[in-house]
Amino acid sequence: MTSGDIAAAATFYGSGERFATLDEIVDAARETLPADVWDFLAGGAGDESTLRANREAFGRWTFVPRVMSGADVPSTRTSFLGVDLSMPVLTAPFGADALFHPEGQRAVARANEAEGVASIVPEAGSHSLEEVRAAAPAAAMIAQLHPMGPEDNFRAMIARAAECGYHALCVTVDCPTGGWRERNLRNRFAPDPAIITGNYRAAGSPEPQAVFGQLFDRTEPVWSWDRLAGALADSPLPWLAKGILTGADAESAVAAGAAGILVSNHGGRQLDGAPAALDQLPEVVRAVAGRARVALDSGIRRGADVAKALALGADVVVIGRLAAHGLAAAGEAGVRRVHQLIRAELGTVLTLLGRGGVRELDESAVRRSPS
Ligand SMILES: Cc1cc2nc3c(=O)[nH]c(=O)nc-3n(C[C@H](O)[C@H](O)[C@H](O)COP(=O)(O)O)c2cc1C
């Protein structure tokens, strides 16, 4: 055992925590959930090539350490769209959240509040924006919306988010229809629609399912950037475009007024065959050229991945399945433990890289591996 091993042991094995690694949390989630719910959470679209590519992309980057420099306790603090964060991590909008734990995004929000992480709260959530906000009044929150269906509905959601103290909006632009998810088809997966209509129940709609269904009415044309820009023109909140994979689309989002770009392929759940999000990050960062903040999701599974994404130009990362695993494994405590383990690993990586904090991460910290 090296002195580093002993330090790690003192921090983690001695802590008496139920979960010492993120993998243990994934295992606990898999053991807890019914098989079809696990498939819904873990699965991707098509033959899941994009789901795999998201992970493989991280493996193609190696670190370039700098020894005899940095800080023993590097800073992970940062900010994003006006929100202070204890580390450059937000939780993704994952809908149908009550499938994983009855408290769903309310438990995620409480964990985030305690750990200084921001929530992106889904439109297709099991609880409403107001209910999630009430669960964690001091937490930083971003409301996720679909630019689909009737514009009145879209504007009403923006008004509700502003009214109950959300800090920003996240507009998911890569979901004009759900992906071709074969695990769900094979499982005949048909959960109770109530798990995705929390927002419409709360709005007092007599038929929350019907209102939600209008979003995905495929007889209606897909929204254009112009229409989206118009619908957001008088929004009191800044917005982030979620689901961007090319410089050209990033350019369109910035032209439409986006304050942030979330480079994402929806965790491999939408267009199978789409490139890994990490591989597209440098192109998007170049196109944005400092005019908007840049976030990345799809494939983040550990603290070292956060460091690689930041080195390649992301300001923050967003975690989907990791947060959902924590939720399924142990509710609020499980999500908190996910954050603690990411932060601890990220700190270790920063120290070993010889960087004093996340703000010192740039492309000099990584190199594409030769093979
Ligand atoms: C169970 C589940 C439900 C999701 N629901 C939504 C959603 O309602 N809206 C959305 O924009 N993205 C949704 N996503 C995608 C996530 O926001 C995020 O892009 C993705 O999970 C990131 O990849 P990762 O899981 O590898 O971290 C969902 C993801 C999962 C796993």
The ligand as an ORCA input file, in Angstrom:
! r2SCAN-3c Opt
* xyz 0 1
  C     -34.606      7.572    -17.271
  C     -34.239      8.783    -18.075
  C     -35.224      9.708    -18.384
  C     -34.887     10.855    -19.117
  N     -35.849     11.802    -19.355
  C     -35.504     12.956    -19.985
  C     -36.455     14.003    -20.153
  O     -37.617     13.898    -19.728
  N     -36.049     15.134    -20.786
  C     -34.767     15.290    -21.237
  O     -34.425     16.339    -21.799
  N     -33.837     14.308    -21.081
  C     -34.179     13.169    -20.462
  N     -33.227     12.190    -20.276
  C     -31.847     12.395    -20.767
  C     -31.003     13.053    -19.686
  O     -31.459     14.350    -19.402
  C     -29.527     13.142    -20.095
  O     -29.397     13.799    -21.337
  C     -28.837     11.784    -20.164
  O     -29.290     10.916    -19.150
  C     -27.328     12.003    -20.039
  O     -26.614     10.825    -20.215
  P     -26.114      9.881    -19.008
  O     -27.330      9.148    -18.536
  O     -25.116      9.010    -19.668
  O     -25.539     10.767    -17.932
  C     -33.547     11.043    -19.557
  C     -32.570     10.106    -19.228
  C     -32.898      8.982    -18.488
  C     -31.808      8.003    -18.142
*
